Amino acid sequence: MKAILFILSALILTSMSSSKFPEAAIANKVIKATIYLPDKDKGYYQGTRFDWAGNIPSLKVNGHEYFGQWFEKYSPEIHDAIMGPVEEFTALGYMEAKPGETFVKIGVGVLTKPDDKAYAFARLYPVVNHGKWTVKKKSDQVQFTHELNDKDYSYVYNKTVRLVPGKPEMELVHSLKNTGKKTIETPVYDHNFFVIDNQKVGPDYTVKFAWELKGEGSGFGTLADVNGNKVVFLRDFQQGETVFCAGFEGFGSSASDYDIRIENKKAGAGVHITCDRPLLKQVFWSCWKTACPEPYIMIKAEPGQEFTWTIRYEFYNL
């Protein structure tokens, strides 16, 4: 069975590597990264869950690889067949829409609500308006602009993936200008799909926060546990095993509490994640290939207003 799974994984990787998706390569003196570009016809990711900007399949620093494939099955329209520090915005107008009417996902477009079922992120919704994507590439950064015009929710969304000159650091610089009629108020979270040197999740991984964790969830006590300000893993995960906490408590209202470290002692590498906006919620999920803190912030922009936020990543050796 293991041999079969290995062969299938190899075939998936071969298929992906032999396919040419629109992409950009950026670098500074210490980082080299590949970024897939949004394209409704040829793009690597065409799902309706995550923002299409900033899908990073590879980022190498000081001899370490920080991203890569963590999932088993690939199709452009699978909701989580994506890599890197990708982001998801809550659906706008879904609750108010009747079956057959539309709603908006920032970074995706205008989608159709097919029935009266609750919104499900794993579901693929028909896209009726992809908006307009503009991409500007430089040697050390890629700027994505998504313009969407709809009857209620319209915006200009900018996201720049930027490498800090001469340093092992990356920034995701965002702005969202509300050009529509209704207030845009939505949580957005960063789903950090780190795969450090392809190490499987187990006791070699630790995820640290800037505050004492309070909370529990599925798999805690058997696969993982809370130790002060850390999530520790009790044993190596097997394929199909996961842990999940819907929201750790203990953080304050300051942006300084948006402070996370993911480290793998076997690889000897880690990443420090910070943001200039305070946490709204701190979700945590892990499977056997990736340990994912999912920090949320709240975005609010009245018509004509602009909201900005920047997420920073500092990569280091242990």
Beta strands, then each sheet from edge to edge (+ up, - down):
strand 1: 23-27
strand 2: 31-36
strand 3: 55-61
strand 4: 64-65
strand 5: 84-89
strand 6: 102-105
strand 7: 109-112
strand 8: 127-129
strand 9: 132-138
strand 10: 141-148
strand 11: 155-163
strand 12: 169-178
strand 13: 184-193
strand 14: 205-209
strand 15: 224-227
strand 16: 230-233
strand 17: 243-245
strand 18: 259-264
strand 19: 269-275
strand 20: 281-286
strand 21: 291-301
strand 22: 306-317
sheet 1: 1+ 2- 3+ 4-
sheet 2: 5+ 13- 21+ 20- 17+
sheet 3: 6+ 7- 8+
sheet 4: 9+ 10- 11+ 12- 22+ 19- 18+ 14- 16+ 15-
end
